[in-house]
Amino acid sequence: MAVSEDQDSKLSSKLDMSHGFVHHIIKNQVERNDYDKEVKLAKTYQKGPRLTPSTNRPKKPNIRLYTPPSRGTKTG
């Protein structure tokens, strides 16, 4: 009888995974990962090509440059 009790305790100590709950969680995680990849890929296509500004244009054209007074004239 001691042998059968030992076997029963080994069987009852394991988790019963027949309900499939863990498989449902794993499936949801895989589907979420696939969805996130699709959304990220769609965002990269949505941005389009980037236009780089030319180097000849000034960055801030409205800023006045400082011009020091000339040495020959006196201001009073």
PDB file of N, CA, C and O in Angstrom, chain B, residues numbered from 101:
ATOM      1  N   MET B 101       0.810  -1.175   0.000  1.00  0.00           N
ATOM      2  CA  MET B 101       0.000   0.000   0.000  1.00  0.00           C
ATOM      3  C   MET B 101       0.869   1.261   0.000  1.00  0.00           C
ATOM      4  O   MET B 101       0.454   2.288  -0.539  1.00  0.00           O
ATOM      5  N   ALA B 102       2.048   1.204   0.585  1.00  0.00           N
ATOM      6  CA  ALA B 102       2.929   2.356   0.654  1.00  0.00           C
ATOM      7  C   ALA B 102       3.403   2.754  -0.746  1.00  0.00           C
ATOM      8  O   ALA B 102       3.622   3.936  -1.011  1.00  0.00           O
ATOM      9  N   VAL B 103       3.559   1.799  -1.624  1.00  0.00           N
ATOM     10  CA  VAL B 103       4.009   2.093  -2.982  1.00  0.00           C
ATOM     11  C   VAL B 103       2.935   2.853  -3.741  1.00  0.00           C
ATOM     12  O   VAL B 103       3.258   3.789  -4.472  1.00  0.00           O
ATOM     13  N   SER B 104       1.696   2.489  -3.597  1.00  0.00           N
ATOM     14  CA  SER B 104       0.627   3.176  -4.312  1.00  0.00           C
ATOM     15  C   SER B 104       0.422   4.598  -3.775  1.00  0.00           C
ATOM     16  O   SER B 104       0.098   5.500  -4.547  1.00  0.00           O
ATOM     17  N   GLU B 105       0.603   4.811  -2.482  1.00  0.00           N
ATOM     18  CA  GLU B 105       0.490   6.162  -1.928  1.00  0.00           C
ATOM     19  C   GLU B 105       1.612   7.047  -2.461  1.00  0.00           C
ATOM     20  O   GLU B 105       1.402   8.230  -2.727  1.00  0.00           O
ATOM     21  N   ASP B 106       2.803   6.470  -2.616  1.00  0.00           N
ATOM     22  CA  ASP B 106       3.932   7.222  -3.152  1.00  0.00           C
ATOM     23  C   ASP B 106       3.656   7.631  -4.603  1.00  0.00           C
ATOM     24  O   ASP B 106       3.978   8.749  -5.005  1.00  0.00           O
ATOM     25  N   GLN B 107       3.074   6.746  -5.370  1.00  0.00           N
ATOM     26  CA  GLN B 107       2.749   7.059  -6.762  1.00  0.00           C
ATOM     27  C   GLN B 107       1.656   8.120  -6.840  1.00  0.00           C
ATOM     28  O   GLN B 107       1.712   9.004  -7.695  1.00  0.00           O
ATOM     29  N   ASP B 108       0.670   8.040  -5.962  1.00  0.00           N
ATOM     30  CA  ASP B 108      -0.405   9.030  -5.951  1.00  0.00           C
ATOM     31  C   ASP B 108       0.139  10.415  -5.603  1.00  0.00           C
ATOM     32  O   ASP B 108      -0.301  11.410  -6.179  1.00  0.00           O
ATOM     33  N   SER B 109       1.078  10.492  -4.677  1.00  0.00           N
ATOM     34  CA  SER B 109       1.632  11.793  -4.304  1.00  0.00           C
ATOM     35  C   SER B 109       2.468  12.370  -5.438  1.00  0.00           C
ATOM     36  O   SER B 109       2.506  13.588  -5.610  1.00  0.00           O
ATOM     37  N   LYS B 110       3.141  11.523  -6.218  1.00  0.00           N
ATOM     38  CA  LYS B 110       3.913  12.009  -7.359  1.00  0.00           C
ATOM     39  C   LYS B 110       2.976  12.545  -8.442  1.00  0.00           C
ATOM     40  O   LYS B 110       3.263  13.574  -9.053  1.00  0.00           O
ATOM     41  N   LEU B 111       1.876  11.868  -8.679  1.00  0.00           N
ATOM     42  CA  LEU B 111       0.944  12.311  -9.706  1.00  0.00           C
ATOM     43  C   LEU B 111       0.232  13.592  -9.304  1.00  0.00           C
ATOM     44  O   LEU B 111       0.007  14.462 -10.145  1.00  0.00           O
ATOM     45  N   SER B 112      -0.122  13.718  -8.051  1.00  0.00           N
ATOM     46  CA  SER B 112      -0.850  14.903  -7.612  1.00  0.00           C
ATOM     47  C   SER B 112       0.054  16.121  -7.461  1.00  0.00           C
ATOM     48  O   SER B 112      -0.438  17.249  -7.428  1.00  0.00           O
ATOM     49  N   SER B 113       1.355  15.917  -7.370  1.00  0.00           N
ATOM     50  CA  SER B 113       2.263  17.042  -7.192  1.00  0.00           C
ATOM     51  C   SER B 113       2.517  17.776  -8.509  1.00  0.00           C
ATOM     52  O   SER B 113       3.022  18.898  -8.499  1.00  0.00           O
ATOM     53  N   LYS B 114       2.177  17.165  -9.628  1.00  0.00           N
ATOM     54  CA  LYS B 114       2.375  17.822 -10.922  1.00  0.00           C
ATOM     55  C   LYS B 114       1.193  18.726 -11.233  1.00  0.00           C
ATOM     56  O   LYS B 114       0.083  18.501 -10.753  1.00  0.00           O
ATOM     57  N   LEU B 115       1.438  19.732 -12.025  1.00  0.00           N
ATOM     58  CA  LEU B 115       0.372  20.635 -12.428  1.00  0.00           C
ATOM     59  C   LEU B 115      -0.462  19.987 -13.523  1.00  0.00           C
ATOM     60  O   LEU B 115       0.067  19.309 -14.403  1.00  0.00           O
ATOM     61  N   ASP B 116      -1.747  20.200 -13.461  1.00  0.00           N
ATOM     62  CA  ASP B 116      -2.650  19.688 -14.477  1.00  0.00           C
ATOM     63  C   ASP B 116      -2.743  20.716 -15.598  1.00  0.00           C
ATOM     64  O   ASP B 116      -3.382  21.756 -15.437  1.00  0.00           O
ATOM     65  N   MET B 117      -2.111  20.430 -16.729  1.00  0.00           N
ATOM     66  CA  MET B 117      -2.072  21.373 -17.845  1.00  0.00           C
ATOM     67  C   MET B 117      -3.084  21.012 -18.923  1.00  0.00           C
ATOM     68  O   MET B 117      -2.990  21.517 -20.042  1.00  0.00           O
ATOM     69  N   SER B 118      -4.034  20.165 -18.618  1.00  0.00           N
ATOM     70  CA  SER B 118      -4.990  19.735 -19.634  1.00  0.00           C
ATOM     71  C   SER B 118      -5.966  20.841 -20.013  1.00  0.00           C
ATOM     72  O   SER B 118      -6.618  20.744 -21.052  1.00  0.00           O
ATOM     73  N   HIS B 119      -6.084  21.876 -19.210  1.00  0.00           N
ATOM     74  CA  HIS B 119      -7.039  22.933 -19.505  1.00  0.00           C
ATOM     75  C   HIS B 119      -6.575  23.837 -20.636  1.00  0.00           C
ATOM     76  O   HIS B 119      -7.414  24.494 -21.252  1.00  0.00           O
ATOM     77  N   GLY B 120      -5.283  23.907 -20.942  1.00  0.00           N
ATOM     78  CA  GLY B 120      -4.778  24.684 -22.075  1.00  0.00           C
ATOM     79  C   GLY B 120      -4.629  26.165 -21.811  1.00  0.00           C
ATOM     80  O   GLY B 120      -4.467  26.937 -22.757  1.00  0.00           O
ATOM     81  N   PHE B 121      -4.678  26.587 -20.569  1.00  0.00           N
ATOM     82  CA  PHE B 121      -4.583  28.011 -20.257  1.00  0.00           C
ATOM     83  C   PHE B 121      -3.227  28.585 -20.644  1.00  0.00           C
ATOM     84  O   PHE B 121      -3.146  29.687 -21.185  1.00  0.00           O
ATOM     85  N   VAL B 122      -2.167  27.840 -20.368  1.00  0.00           N
ATOM     86  CA  VAL B 122      -0.822  28.316 -20.685  1.00  0.00           C
ATOM     87  C   VAL B 122      -0.651  28.416 -22.196  1.00  0.00           C
ATOM     88  O   VAL B 122      -0.008  29.346 -22.683  1.00  0.00           O
ATOM     89  N   HIS B 123      -1.216  27.477 -22.941  1.00  0.00           N
ATOM     90  CA  HIS B 123      -1.129  27.518 -24.397  1.00  0.00           C
ATOM     91  C   HIS B 123      -1.859  28.751 -24.933  1.00  0.00           C
ATOM     92  O   HIS B 123      -1.427  29.354 -25.915  1.00  0.00           O
ATOM     93  N   HIS B 124      -2.940  29.113 -24.301  1.00  0.00           N
ATOM     94  CA  HIS B 124      -3.690  30.299 -24.701  1.00  0.00           C
ATOM     95  C   HIS B 124      -2.851  31.561 -24.485  1.00  0.00           C
ATOM     96  O   HIS B 124      -2.846  32.457 -25.329  1.00  0.00           O
ATOM     97  N   ILE B 125      -2.155  31.627 -23.373  1.00  0.00           N
ATOM     98  CA  ILE B 125      -1.295  32.785 -23.075  1.00  0.00           C
ATOM     99  C   ILE B 125      -0.163  32.879 -24.086  1.00  0.00           C
ATOM    100  O   ILE B 125       0.136  33.962 -24.588  1.00  0.00           O
ATOM    101  N   ILE B 126       0.468  31.750 -24.386  1.00  0.00           N
ATOM    102  CA  ILE B 126       1.580  31.738 -25.340  1.00  0.00           C
ATOM    103  C   ILE B 126       1.090  32.171 -26.718  1.00  0.00           C
ATOM    104  O   ILE B 126       1.767  32.933 -27.408  1.00  0.00           O
ATOM    105  N   LYS B 127      -0.074  31.689 -27.116  1.00  0.00           N
ATOM    106  CA  LYS B 127      -0.635  32.057 -28.413  1.00  0.00           C
ATOM    107  C   LYS B 127      -0.887  33.556 -28.477  1.00  0.00           C
ATOM    108  O   LYS B 127      -0.595  34.187 -29.493  1.00  0.00           O
ATOM    109  N   ASN B 128      -1.426  34.134 -27.409  1.00  0.00           N
ATOM    110  CA  ASN B 128      -1.669  35.572 -27.374  1.00  0.00           C
ATOM    111  C   ASN B 128      -0.368  36.364 -27.472  1.00  0.00           C
ATOM    112  O   ASN B 128      -0.319  37.390 -28.150  1.00  0.00           O
ATOM    113  N   GLN B 129       0.680  35.900 -26.805  1.00  0.00           N
ATOM    114  CA  GLN B 129       1.963  36.602 -26.853  1.00  0.00           C
ATOM    115  C   GLN B 129       2.551  36.571 -28.255  1.00  0.00           C
ATOM    116  O   GLN B 129       3.105  37.569 -28.717  1.00  0.00           O
ATOM    117  N   VAL B 130       2.437  35.441 -28.932  1.00  0.00           N
ATOM    118  CA  VAL B 130       2.961  35.333 -30.296  1.00  0.00           C
ATOM    119  C   VAL B 130       2.173  36.243 -31.230  1.00  0.00           C
ATOM    120  O   VAL B 130       2.759  36.934 -32.064  1.00  0.00           O
ATOM    121  N   GLU B 131       0.856  36.247 -31.097  1.00  0.00           N
ATOM    122  CA  GLU B 131       0.029  37.107 -31.946  1.00  0.00           C
ATOM    123  C   GLU B 131       0.312  38.580 -31.689  1.00  0.00           C
ATOM    124  O   GLU B 131       0.346  39.372 -32.631  1.00  0.00           O
ATOM    125  N   ARG B 132       0.515  38.961 -30.435  1.00  0.00           N
ATOM    126  CA  ARG B 132       0.826  40.351 -30.110  1.00  0.00           C
ATOM    127  C   ARG B 132       2.172  40.752 -30.702  1.00  0.00           C
ATOM    128  O   ARG B 132       2.320  41.863 -31.209  1.00  0.00           O
ATOM    129  N   ASN B 133       3.149  39.860 -30.642  1.00  0.00           N
ATOM    130  CA  ASN B 133       4.458  40.140 -31.203  1.00  0.00           C
ATOM    131  C   ASN B 133       4.367  40.342 -32.716  1.00  0.00           C
ATOM    132  O   ASN B 133       4.981  41.259 -33.262  1.00  0.00           O
ATOM    133  N   ASP B 134       3.596  39.480 -33.393  1.00  0.00           N
ATOM    134  CA  ASP B 134       3.427  39.613 -34.837  1.00  0.00           C
ATOM    135  C   ASP B 134       2.741  40.938 -35.179  1.00  0.00           C
ATOM    136  O   ASP B 134       3.129  41.617 -36.130  1.00  0.00           O
ATOM    137  N   TYR B 135       1.732  41.295 -34.407  1.00  0.00           N
ATOM    138  CA  TYR B 135       1.020  42.554 -34.641  1.00  0.00           C
ATOM    139  C   TYR B 135       1.946  43.751 -34.450  1.00  0.00           C
ATOM    140  O   TYR B 135       1.924  44.686 -35.250  1.00  0.00           O
ATOM    141  N   ASP B 136       2.758  43.727 -33.397  1.00  0.00           N
ATOM    142  CA  ASP B 136       3.688  44.831 -33.157  1.00  0.00           C
ATOM    143  C   ASP B 136       4.690  44.975 -34.300  1.00  0.00           C
ATOM    144  O   ASP B 136       5.043  46.090 -34.686  1.00  0.00           O
ATOM    145  N   LYS B 137       5.145  43.849 -34.838  1.00  0.00           N
ATOM    146  CA  LYS B 137       6.065  43.900 -35.976  1.00  0.00           C
ATOM    147  C   LYS B 137       5.394  44.520 -37.195  1.00  0.00           C
ATOM    148  O   LYS B 137       6.013  45.316 -37.901  1.00  0.00           O
ATOM    149  N   GLU B 138       4.131  44.165 -37.453  1.00  0.00           N
ATOM    150  CA  GLU B 138       3.408  44.720 -38.594  1.00  0.00           C
ATOM    151  C   GLU B 138       3.198  46.224 -38.426  1.00  0.00           C
ATOM    152  O   GLU B 138       3.341  46.979 -39.389  1.00  0.00           O
ATOM    153  N   VAL B 139       2.865  46.661 -37.228  1.00  0.00           N
ATOM    154  CA  VAL B 139       2.641  48.086 -36.977  1.00  0.00           C
ATOM    155  C   VAL B 139       3.944  48.859 -37.156  1.00  0.00           C
ATOM    156  O   VAL B 139       3.947  49.941 -37.744  1.00  0.00           O
ATOM    157  N   LYS B 140       5.025  48.323 -36.664  1.00  0.00           N
ATOM    158  CA  LYS B 140       6.325  48.997 -36.807  1.00  0.00           C
ATOM    159  C   LYS B 140       6.727  49.093 -38.273  1.00  0.00           C
ATOM    160  O   LYS B 140       7.248  50.118 -38.712  1.00  0.00           O
ATOM    161  N   LEU B 141       6.484  48.026 -39.028  1.00  0.00           N
ATOM    162  CA  LEU B 141       6.812  48.025 -40.449  1.00  0.00           C
ATOM    163  C   LEU B 141       5.942  49.029 -41.195  1.00  0.00           C
ATOM    164  O   LEU B 141       6.429  49.720 -42.089  1.00  0.00           O
ATOM    165  N   ALA B 142       4.665  49.120 -40.842  1.00  0.00           N
ATOM    166  CA  ALA B 142       3.765  50.075 -41.489  1.00  0.00           C
ATOM    167  C   ALA B 142       4.192  51.508 -41.201  1.00  0.00           C
ATOM    168  O   ALA B 142       4.081  52.369 -42.073  1.00  0.00           O
ATOM    169  N   LYS B 143       4.677  51.776 -40.001  1.00  0.00           N
ATOM    170  CA  LYS B 143       5.131  53.120 -39.662  1.00  0.00           C
ATOM    171  C   LYS B 143       6.348  53.514 -40.477  1.00  0.00           C
ATOM    172  O   LYS B 143       6.475  54.673 -40.873  1.00  0.00           O
ATOM    173  N   THR B 144       7.238  52.580 -40.732  1.00  0.00           N
ATOM    174  CA  THR B 144       8.434  52.915 -41.513  1.00  0.00           C
ATOM    175  C   THR B 144       8.057  53.238 -42.953  1.00  0.00           C
ATOM    176  O   THR B 144       8.667  54.111 -43.571  1.00  0.00           O
ATOM    177  N   TYR B 145       7.057  52.544 -43.494  1.00  0.00           N
ATOM    178  CA  TYR B 145       6.624  52.850 -44.855  1.00  0.00           C
ATOM    179  C   TYR B 145       5.839  54.146 -44.908  1.00  0.00           C
ATOM    180  O   TYR B 145       5.844  54.823 -45.936  1.00  0.00           O
ATOM    181  N   GLN B 146       5.174  54.504 -43.841  1.00  0.00           N
ATOM    182  CA  GLN B 146       4.340  55.681 -43.812  1.00  0.00           C
ATOM    183  C   GLN B 146       5.172  56.960 -43.800  1.00  0.00           C
ATOM    184  O   GLN B 146       4.732  57.980 -44.329  1.00  0.00           O
ATOM    185  N   LYS B 147       6.337  56.927 -43.222  1.00  0.00           N
ATOM    186  CA  LYS B 147       7.160  58.131 -43.109  1.00  0.00           C
ATOM    187  C   LYS B 147       7.619  58.627 -44.476  1.00  0.00           C
ATOM    188  O   LYS B 147       7.643  59.835 -44.714  1.00  0.00           O
ATOM    189  N   GLY B 148       7.977  57.735 -45.358  1.00  0.00           N
ATOM    190  CA  GLY B 148       8.430  58.137 -46.675  1.00  0.00           C
ATOM    191  C   GLY B 148       9.876  58.592 -46.642  1.00  0.00           C
ATOM    192  O   GLY B 148      10.541  58.518 -45.609  1.00  0.00           O
ATOM    193  N   PRO B 149      10.355  59.064 -47.785  1.00  0.00           N
ATOM    194  CA  PRO B 149      11.760  59.491 -47.836  1.00  0.00           C
ATOM    195  C   PRO B 149      11.956  60.806 -47.090  1.00  0.00           C
ATOM    196  O   PRO B 149      11.074  61.664 -47.074  1.00  0.00           O
ATOM    197  N   ARG B 150      13.089  60.944 -46.493  1.00  0.00           N
ATOM    198  CA  ARG B 150      13.409  62.178 -45.772  1.00  0.00           C
ATOM    199  C   ARG B 150      14.079  63.164 -46.717  1.00  0.00           C
ATOM    200  O   ARG B 150      14.943  62.802 -47.516  1.00  0.00           O
ATOM    201  N   LEU B 151      13.667  64.391 -46.607  1.00  0.00           N
ATOM    202  CA  LEU B 151      14.279  65.440 -47.408  1.00  0.00           C
ATOM    203  C   LEU B 151      15.342  66.123 -46.561  1.00  0.00           C
ATOM    204  O   LEU B 151      15.055  66.615 -45.470  1.00  0.00           O
ATOM    205  N   THR B 152      16.556  66.150 -47.061  1.00  0.00           N
ATOM    206  CA  THR B 152      17.637  66.787 -46.317  1.00  0.00           C
ATOM    207  C   THR B 152      17.763  68.235 -46.786  1.00  0.00           C
ATOM    208  O   THR B 152      17.697  68.500 -47.987  1.00  0.00           O
ATOM    209  N   PRO B 153      17.941  69.167 -45.864  1.00  0.00           N
ATOM    210  CA  PRO B 153      18.085  70.561 -46.278  1.00  0.00           C
ATOM    211  C   PRO B 153      19.437  70.771 -46.969  1.00  0.00           C
ATOM    212  O   PRO B 153      20.433  70.127 -46.638  1.00  0.00           O
ATOM    213  N   SER B 154      19.439  71.676 -47.921  1.00  0.00           N
ATOM    214  CA  SER B 154      20.691  71.953 -48.615  1.00  0.00           C
ATOM    215  C   SER B 154      21.629  72.720 -47.683  1.00  0.00           C
ATOM    216  O   SER B 154      21.178  73.389 -46.753  1.00  0.00           O
ATOM    217  N   THR B 155      22.907  72.622 -47.934  1.00  0.00           N
ATOM    218  CA  THR B 155      23.892  73.280 -47.075  1.00  0.00           C
ATOM    219  C   THR B 155      24.039  74.760 -47.398  1.00  0.00           C
ATOM    220  O   THR B 155      24.630  75.493 -46.604  1.00  0.00           O
ATOM    221  N   ASN B 156      23.523  75.231 -48.538  1.00  0.00           N
ATOM    222  CA  ASN B 156      23.684  76.630 -48.930  1.00  0.00           C
ATOM    223  C   ASN B 156      22.741  77.550 -48.172  1.00  0.00           C
ATOM    224  O   ASN B 156      23.043  78.732 -48.004  1.00  0.00           O
ATOM    225  N   ARG B 157      21.613  77.041 -47.715  1.00  0.00           N
ATOM    226  CA  ARG B 157      20.652  77.875 -47.005  1.00  0.00           C
ATOM    227  C   ARG B 157      21.111  78.125 -45.575  1.00  0.00           C
ATOM    228  O   ARG B 157      21.625  77.215 -44.924  1.00  0.00           O
ATOM    229  N   PRO B 158      20.933  79.336 -45.083  1.00  0.00           N
ATOM    230  CA  PRO B 158      21.232  79.558 -43.668  1.00  0.00           C
ATOM    231  C   PRO B 158      20.140  78.913 -42.811  1.00  0.00           C
ATOM    232  O   PRO B 158      18.987  78.810 -43.230  1.00  0.00           O
ATOM    233  N   LYS B 159      20.514  78.491 -41.632  1.00  0.00           N
ATOM    234  CA  LYS B 159      19.553  77.836 -40.754  1.00  0.00           C
ATOM    235  C   LYS B 159      18.532  78.820 -40.211  1.00  0.00           C
ATOM    236  O   LYS B 159      17.349  78.493 -40.113  1.00  0.00           O
ATOM    237  N   LYS B 160      18.969  80.015 -39.860  1.00  0.00           N
ATOM    238  CA  LYS B 160      18.067  81.036 -39.324  1.00  0.00           C
ATOM    239  C   LYS B 160      18.264  82.329 -40.125  1.00  0.00           C
ATOM    240  O   LYS B 160      19.120  83.138 -39.767  1.00  0.00           O
ATOM    241  N   PRO B 161      17.517  82.537 -41.168  1.00  0.00           N
ATOM    242  CA  PRO B 161      17.769  83.703 -42.023  1.00  0.00           C
ATOM    243  C   PRO B 161      17.367  85.034 -41.393  1.00  0.00           C
ATOM    244  O   PRO B 161      17.825  86.079 -41.856  1.00  0.00           O
ATOM    245  N   ASN B 162      16.533  85.037 -40.362  1.00  0.00           N
ATOM    246  CA  ASN B 162      16.072  86.296 -39.783  1.00  0.00           C
ATOM    247  C   ASN B 162      17.035  86.877 -38.755  1.00  0.00           C
ATOM    248  O   ASN B 162      16.810  87.990 -38.280  1.00  0.00           O
ATOM    249  N   ILE B 163      18.085  86.174 -38.401  1.00  0.00           N
ATOM    250  CA  ILE B 163      19.029  86.679 -37.410  1.00  0.00           C
ATOM    251  C   ILE B 163      19.942  87.720 -38.068  1.00  0.00           C
ATOM    252  O   ILE B 163      20.561  87.470 -39.102  1.00  0.00           O
ATOM    253  N   ARG B 164      20.000  88.882 -37.438  1.00  0.00           N
ATOM    254  CA  ARG B 164      20.884  89.932 -37.958  1.00  0.00           C
ATOM    255  C   ARG B 164      22.307  89.674 -37.488  1.00  0.00           C
ATOM    256  O   ARG B 164      22.524  89.335 -36.325  1.00  0.00           O
ATOM    257  N   LEU B 165      23.263  89.830 -38.366  1.00  0.00           N
ATOM    258  CA  LEU B 165      24.666  89.655 -38.023  1.00  0.00           C
ATOM    259  C   LEU B 165      25.213  90.947 -37.438  1.00  0.00           C
ATOM    260  O   LEU B 165      24.821  92.043 -37.840  1.00  0.00           O
ATOM    261  N   TYR B 166      26.103  90.807 -36.502  1.00  0.00           N
ATOM    262  CA  TYR B 166      26.741  91.970 -35.877  1.00  0.00           C
ATOM    263  C   TYR B 166      27.807  92.505 -36.812  1.00  0.00           C
ATOM    264  O   TYR B 166      28.698  91.778 -37.252  1.00  0.00           O
ATOM    265  N   THR B 167      27.698  93.768 -37.099  1.00  0.00           N
ATOM    266  CA  THR B 167      28.747  94.422 -37.885  1.00  0.00           C
ATOM    267  C   THR B 167      29.329  95.541 -37.019  1.00  0.00           C
ATOM    268  O   THR B 167      28.630  96.496 -36.679  1.00  0.00           O
ATOM    269  N   PRO B 168      30.583  95.421 -36.673  1.00  0.00           N
ATOM    270  CA  PRO B 168      31.193  96.444 -35.793  1.00  0.00           C
ATOM    271  C   PRO B 168      31.286  97.775 -36.538  1.00  0.00           C
ATOM    272  O   PRO B 168      31.390  97.800 -37.764  1.00  0.00           O
ATOM    273  N   PRO B 169      31.248  98.883 -35.787  1.00  0.00           N
ATOM    274  CA  PRO B 169      31.377 100.203 -36.446  1.00  0.00           C
ATOM    275  C   PRO B 169      32.757 100.360 -37.081  1.00  0.00           C
ATOM    276  O   PRO B 169      33.749  99.804 -36.609  1.00  0.00           O
ATOM    277  N   SER B 170      32.786 101.110 -38.132  1.00  0.00           N
ATOM    278  CA  SER B 170      34.075 101.288 -38.805  1.00  0.00           C
ATOM    279  C   SER B 170      34.979 102.181 -37.962  1.00  0.00           C
ATOM    280  O   SER B 170      34.485 102.962 -37.149  1.00  0.00           O
ATOM    281  N   ARG B 171      36.272 102.081 -38.139  1.00  0.00           N
ATOM    282  CA  ARG B 171      37.226 102.810 -37.298  1.00  0.00           C
ATOM    283  C   ARG B 171      37.347 104.289 -37.683  1.00  0.00           C
ATOM    284  O   ARG B 171      37.675 105.127 -36.842  1.00  0.00           O
ATOM    285  N   GLY B 172      37.090 104.596 -38.917  1.00  0.00           N
ATOM    286  CA  GLY B 172      37.319 105.961 -39.385  1.00  0.00           C
ATOM    287  C   GLY B 172      36.240 106.939 -38.958  1.00  0.00           C
ATOM    288  O   GLY B 172      36.514 108.139 -38.936  1.00  0.00           O
ATOM    289  N   THR B 173      35.055 106.517 -38.623  1.00  0.00           N
ATOM    290  CA  THR B 173      33.984 107.453 -38.290  1.00  0.00           C
ATOM    291  C   THR B 173      33.788 107.536 -36.786  1.00  0.00           C
ATOM    292  O   THR B 173      33.963 106.563 -36.053  1.00  0.00           O
ATOM    293  N   LYS B 174      33.414 108.749 -36.350  1.00  0.00           N
ATOM    294  CA  LYS B 174      33.124 108.931 -34.925  1.00  0.00           C
ATOM    295  C   LYS B 174      31.624 109.039 -34.745  1.00  0.00           C
ATOM    296  O   LYS B 174      30.938 109.714 -35.512  1.00  0.00           O
ATOM    297  N   THR B 175      31.134 108.378 -33.740  1.00  0.00           N
ATOM    298  CA  THR B 175      29.707 108.488 -33.452  1.00  0.00           C
ATOM    299  C   THR B 175      29.550 109.297 -32.187  1.00  0.00           C
ATOM    300  O   THR B 175      30.343 109.133 -31.260  1.00  0.00           O
ATOM    301  N   GLY B 176      28.602 110.126 -32.117  1.00  0.00           N
ATOM    302  CA  GLY B 176      28.527 111.006 -30.974  1.00  0.00           C
ATOM    303  C   GLY B 176      27.153 111.131 -30.547  1.00  0.00           C
ATOM    304  O   GLY B 176      26.869 111.841 -29.582  1.00  0.00           O
TER     305      GLY B 176
END
